C-alpha cells in the first residue's frame, strides 16, 4: 500500500510539473512568434483642432514591439464650402515612437495661412512606419472627412 501511495504521489507531481513546464514553453514560443509579426497601427480617433489648425490622431499599436512613424503625408480635397484649391503636402519627416499596446497622439499640422476646414473637406493622411524586425517601410492610410459629426467633437483648444 505504501508503494502504491508513493507511486501515485510521484505520478501526480510528474503531471503537475509536466503541465507547468509545457505551458511555460508553449507560452514563450507563441509570444516569440507573435512578437515577430509586424503589427499595423490602428487609427482609433481623429479630431480637428480648429485653433491650432491641425488634426490630432489617436493611434493604437496593437503589437508586442514598438513601431516608429518615420513620415507623414496628406492630401487635401476641398468640399463645396471651401475657397481653397486642392493641395498636396508630402514627405513630412517624423520620428514618432508607438509603444506596444498603447495609444499615442500624433498631430498633423495643416498648411499655414490656409482656410480652416469646412464641412465636406477631406484630408487623407498616410503614416509611414517601420518595424524593428524589418528594414521595410509600411503605410497606413486614413481618410478624415470634416462633417457635422466631426465638427461637434472638435477640440476647443482648452
N, C-alpha and C positions, 0 to 999 in steps of 0.2 A: 504494500500500500504506500509506503514511504517513497519507493522508487517511482510509482505511478504519479504521485503528487509532485515530485521533483521534475519529472518529465513534462507534466502539464504546465508547471510554472515556467520552465525553460522554453516551452513552445510558445506560451503567451508573451513572454519577454521578447522572443525572436520575432513574433508577429508585430508587436508594437515598434521595436527598433527598425524592422524592415519597412513598415509603413511610413514611419517618420523619415527615414533616410530616403526612401523612394519619393515621398512628397517634396522633400527639400531639393533633391536633384532635378525633379520634374519642373518645379517652380523656377529654379535658376536657369534651366535650359530654355523654358518658354520666355522668360524675361530677356534673356540674351538675344533670342530670335526676334522678339517684338521690338527690342531696342534698336535692332539693325534695320528696321523698316522705316524708310523716310515718311514721316507724318506730314500731312498738309495742314498749314494753319487754316483756321476757320474764322471768317468774319462773322461775329455774332451780333454786332450792332454798329450802326453808323449814324452819327448826328452832326448836323451842320451848326457850327458856332458862328452866328452872324456877326458878332462883334469882332472876332479875330479873323473872319473870312477864311475859315478852314473847316475841313470835315474831320471829325475825330472818330477813329475806328477802334472798336474793341475786338482784339484778335486773340483767339484761343489756340494754343499749341497743345493738341491732344496727345502728342507723342511722349516718349520717355527720354528724349535727348533734346538739348537746346537747338533752336534754329536761329538763323541770322538773316534779317532783311537787309539786302545789300543795295537795293534800288527801288524807287517808287516812280511810277509814271502815271499820267492820266490824260484822258481825252474828255473835253467838254463839248457837249452838244446843247445849244440853247433851245429853250422852249419858245412858245408863241409870245410870251410876255417880255422876253429879254431883248435888249437892243444890241447886246454883244454879238460879235461874229464867233463862229466856232474856232476854237484854238486847241492846239495840242502841245502839251509840255511833257517832255520825256527825259529820261535819264537823270532823275534827281537822286544824287548819291545818298545813301543812308547806311548806318551801321547800328541797327536796332536788334537787340537780342530778345528772343522769345523763349523764356524759360519753360521747361516741360510742365505740362499740366496746369498752366497759369494763363490768365487773361492779361494782355498788355495793351495799353492805349498807344495808338500810333496816329499822329496828326498829319494831315495833308494840307499844307498851306496853299491856297489858291492864288492865282496871279494877282499881284498888287495892282491897284488902280483900275481894277475891273469892277463891273457892277456886281452887287450882292446877288446871290442866287434867287431866282424867281420860280414860281410854281411851273413845273414842266421841264425845268433844266435837268440834264442828266450828266453826271460825272462818272466815267468808267475808270477805275483805278486798277493798276497792275502792280502787285507786290512781287518782286523777285527775291528769292531767298535761297540760302544754302543749307545743306545738312552736313553735320560734322563727319559723317562716314562716306561722303561722296564729294567729288570735285564738280559735279554737275550743278547747273542752276535750275531752279524750279520757279513756277509762277502761279499766282492766284489772282484771278480777275474778279472784281466785284463792282457791279453797277449800282450807283446811288441816284435815285430819282427824287428830286425835291418836289414834294406834293403836300396836300393839306395835312395828311397824316404825319409826315416827317416834319412839317412846319410846326405842328402842335407839340412835338417833342424836342424842339430846338432848345439848346442851352442858352441862357440869357447872359452868359459871361460873368456869372456871380461866383 
